[in-house]
């Protein structure tokens, strides 16, 4: 079971009553991710512009534990696909946007694992973050929370 969870891709989706361009502006504004994600405390984009190849640093939190990560934008297709790779654990986090039948946007957030999760990250998760199964469940809940908060903001602005 642990091996399955170590290599489990995660996915969550939500329908937002706002056009893809409006939702895109939110999900690519990574410095604002701290206002939506329960794990992200702060994000700083090197050079200030989010685009293909841009790099940024995050400060993350769980309880009293804080840890930094560094990421690089690996996919940037406006109004459709935004993804970044986290250096420390090799995961790719993405937001896929599709226009839905009502003229709104279906947003799918994923944690992709094309190379699995780094052994160092798995070890630290086991020792410091409560183990892989419980951390994975927190990530899943966090994805739902993040999407719900993005939805609320997009629909309020619309």
C-alpha positions in Angstrom: 0.0 0.0 0.0 2.7 2.5 0.9 4.4 1.9 -2.5 1.1 2.7 -4.3 0.7 6.0 -2.3 4.3 6.9 -3.0 3.6 6.9 -6.7 0.0 8.1 -6.6 -0.9 10.9 -8.9 -3.5 13.2 -7.4 -6.3 15.1 -9.1 -9.2 17.4 -8.2 -11.6 19.3 -10.4 -14.1 22.1 -10.0 -16.5 24.0 -12.3 -16.1 27.8 -12.0 -18.7 30.3 -13.4 -16.1 32.4 -15.0 -14.3 32.3 -18.4 -11.0 30.5 -18.8 -9.0 33.8 -19.3 -10.2 35.1 -15.9 -9.4 31.8 -14.1 -6.1 31.6 -15.9 -5.1 35.0 -14.4 -5.7 33.6 -10.9 -4.0 30.2 -11.1 -0.9 31.7 -12.7 -0.6 34.4 -10.1 1.6 32.2 -8.0 2.4 34.9 -5.4 -1.3 34.8 -4.5 -1.3 31.0 -4.0 -0.8 31.5 -0.3 -4.3 33.0 -0.1 -5.9 29.9 -1.5 -3.6 26.9 -0.6 -3.7 25.7 3.0 0.0 24.7 2.7 1.6 27.6 0.9 2.7 30.5 3.2 4.6 32.6 0.6 5.8 32.5 -3.0 8.3 34.7 -4.7 8.9 34.6 -8.5 12.4 35.3 -9.7 12.1 38.4 -12.0 8.5 38.8 -11.0 7.0 37.4 -14.2 5.3 34.0 -14.4 6.0 32.4 -17.8 7.5 29.3 -19.4 10.8 28.6 -17.6 10.2 31.1 -14.8 11.4 30.0 -11.4 10.0 30.7 -7.9 10.4 29.8 -4.3 7.8 28.7 -1.8 7.6 28.6 1.9 5.2 25.8 3.0 3.7 25.0 6.3 2.1 22.1 8.2 1.4 22.9 11.8 4.6 24.2 13.4 6.8 22.9 10.6 7.9 25.2 7.8 10.0 24.2 4.7 11.1 25.9 1.5 10.8 24.5 -2.0 11.9 25.8 -5.4 9.9 25.3 -8.6 10.2 25.9 -12.3 7.4 26.5 -14.8 7.4 23.6 -17.2 4.2 24.2 -19.1 2.6 27.5 -19.9 -0.2 27.4 -22.5 -2.4 30.5 -21.8 -5.9 29.8 -20.7 -5.3 26.0 -20.9 -2.4 24.5 -19.1 0.0 25.8 -16.4 2.4 23.4 -14.6 5.5 23.7 -12.5 8.0 21.2 -11.3 9.1 21.2 -7.6 12.9 20.6 -7.5 13.1 18.9 -4.1 10.5 16.1 -4.7 10.4 16.0 -8.6 6.6 16.4 -8.6 4.8 18.5 -11.2 1.8 20.5 -10.0 -0.6 21.6 -12.8 -3.8 23.4 -13.5 -5.7 22.4 -16.7 -8.5 24.7 -17.8 -11.3 23.8 -20.2 -14.3 25.8 -21.2 -17.4 23.9 -20.1 -20.9 23.8 -21.6 -22.1 26.7 -19.5 -19.4 29.1 -20.7 -17.5 28.7 -17.5 -14.3 26.9 -16.8 -13.6 23.4 -15.5 -10.3 23.5 -13.6 -8.4 20.3 -12.9 -5.5 20.5 -10.5 -3.0 17.6 -10.5 0.0 16.3 -8.8 1.9 14.5 -11.5 4.7 12.0 -10.9 6.5 11.4 -14.1 9.7 10.4 -12.2 8.1 9.4 -8.9 8.8 11.2 -5.7 12.4 11.7 -4.7 13.7 9.3 -2.0 14.8 12.3 0.1 11.3 13.8 0.0 9.7 10.5 0.9 12.0 10.0 3.8 11.3 13.5 5.1 7.6 13.0 4.7 7.8 9.8 6.8 9.8 11.4 9.5 8.6 15.0 9.7 5.2 15.2 8.0 3.3 12.3 9.6 4.0 9.7 6.9 3.1 9.3 3.2 -0.5 8.2 3.6 -1.6 11.0 6.0 0.4 13.6 4.1 -1.2 12.5 0.8 -4.7 12.8 2.3 -3.8 16.4 3.5 -2.6 17.2 0.0 -5.9 15.9 -1.5 -8.0 18.0 1.0 -5.7 21.0 0.2 -6.3 20.7 -3.5 -10.1 20.8 -2.9 -9.7 23.8 -0.6 -7.5 25.6 -3.1 -9.9 25.0 -6.0 -12.9 26.1 -3.9 -11.1 29.3 -2.9 -10.1 30.1 -6.5 -13.7 29.5 -7.5 -15.0 31.8 -4.9 -12.6 34.6 -5.9 -13.2 34.1 -9.6 -17.0 34.1 -9.2 -17.0 37.1 -6.9 -14.9 39.1 -9.4 -17.2 38.0 -12.3 
